C-alpha cells in the first residue's frame, strides 16, 4: 500500500449561500522509477462560480480522491473546520448508515459526501487540520498568482 499526501487549499469570496471559490489540490506520493523511489506530485487548480465554501471544500477532496485507483494510505491536510470537524466527530459514517439523511431529511451536499465516503472505502484515510505546512503556504501563493492572472485576462 502506498502513502499519499493530499494538500487542499481553498480561497473563497461570497456569502454563505453563494460565491466564487478556487481550490488547489496537491497529491504527493513516491513512485518507483529506474532510479528507485522518487517523489511525484499532481497539482490541480479549479475555479467555481455560484458555490458555497463547504461545497468547495468537499469538491476539492472529491477531485483529489478521484485520481487514486489503487488502495493507499492517505493523509488529507486541510484548513477546513467543516471537513476536519466532520471526520473527527464521525459524521460521514453516521450519515452513510442513515442513507445520508438526518431526521429523515437529506444532509447538505449529500451527493459529494456519498462520493467521498465511497471513494474512501478502499483506502486508509486520515484527515488532519493544517493550515501552515510548507505545501499549503506555497499553494496560497499559487492561488493568488492564478487569481491575478485570471483577473488580468478578463
N, C-alpha and C positions, 0 to 999 in steps of 0.2 A: 504494500500500500504506500503510495507516495504522499508526501506532505505538500500541501498547497496553502499559501497565504493569500487571502483576499483583502485588499485595502479599498475601502469605499469612502469617497469624499464627495459631498454634495454642496451645492450652492443654490439657495432658493430666495426668490423675492415674490411677495404677493401676500394674499390674505390666507386665512385658514381654509377658505373654500376653493380658491383658485389662484394660480400664479405661474411663474416661469421658473424652471429649475434645470440645473445641469448636474450630471453625475459623472464622476471619473472613477473608473474601476481598474485596479491593477490585480492581475493574478500572477503570483510569483511561485515558481517551483524549480526543481532541479530535473534536468533531462539527461539521459545517457547519450553521449556522443563518442566518436572515435577517440577523443582526448580524455574521456572519463565523464564524470558528472559535471554539468555546467548549469549555471542559472539561466532560466528562461522566463520572460515576462510577456504578458499580453496586456496591452493598455487599450482602454476604450473610453471615449468621451461622447456623451449624448446630451442633447438639449430637448426639453419637453415643454410644451405650452399647455396652458389650462390644466394644471396638475396640482395636487396638494403636496405638502412637504413629506408626509408619511408615505404617500403612494410613490413618490420619487425614491425614497429610501428603499422601499420594497422592490421597485423595478430594478434598482442597481444590484441588489442581491440576486434577483431572478436572472438578470443578464449574466452575472458572473457564474452562477451555478450552471447555466445552460451550456457553458463551454467545457464542462467536465464530463467525460464519458466513462472513465474508469474509477473504481472505488478509491477514495482518497481520504486522508486525514486533513481536514480543512480547519483553518483558523480564520474567522472573519473579523476584521478590525473595522469598527465604525464609531463615529462620534454621536450617532443617533441614540437618544434616550429611549425613543419609541421602540426601536429594534432590540437594543440590549435589555430593556425592561421586559419586553415580551418574552424573550428567551430565558431570562433569569427567573421569571415567575412561572415558566412552563406553559404559557398561554397557547402556543401553537399546538402542543399535544392535546390540551383540553379542547381546543376548537376542533381539531381533527376528530376527536372521539364524539363530538356533538355535531358532526357534519358541517362544521364552520358556522354554527349558529349559537347565539347567546339569547336566552329567554325566547327561543323559537323564532328569532329574527336573524337574518344573515349578518355576520360581522362585517365591518368595513373592510374593503379590499380583499374579500374572501377569495376572489379569483387568483390573486397573487399569492396569498397565504397558502392556498391549495397547491399551487405550482411549487412553491418553495419547500413546503413540507414533503411533497412527493419527491422532489429532487434530493432532499437531504436524507431520505430513507436509505440510500445506497452509500452514504458517506458517514464518517465520524466527524461531527461538526462541533466546534466551539466558537462562541460569539464573545468578543471582548470589546469593552468600551475603551476606545482610544482615540485621542484627537491630536496627539503630538508626536507620533512616530516620525522618523525621517521621511518615510514614504508619504505620509499624509501631509507633511509640510510642503514637500515637493509637488504633490497633487494640487494643493491650494494655489500654488504659483502657476501651475499649468492651466488650471481652470480660469484664473484671472487673465492669463495671456490669451487663452482661447476666446474668452468673452470679449476682450479688447479687439481681437482680430475680427470676430463676428460683427461687432458694432461698427467697425471701420468699413466692412464690406457692404453695409446696408446703404 
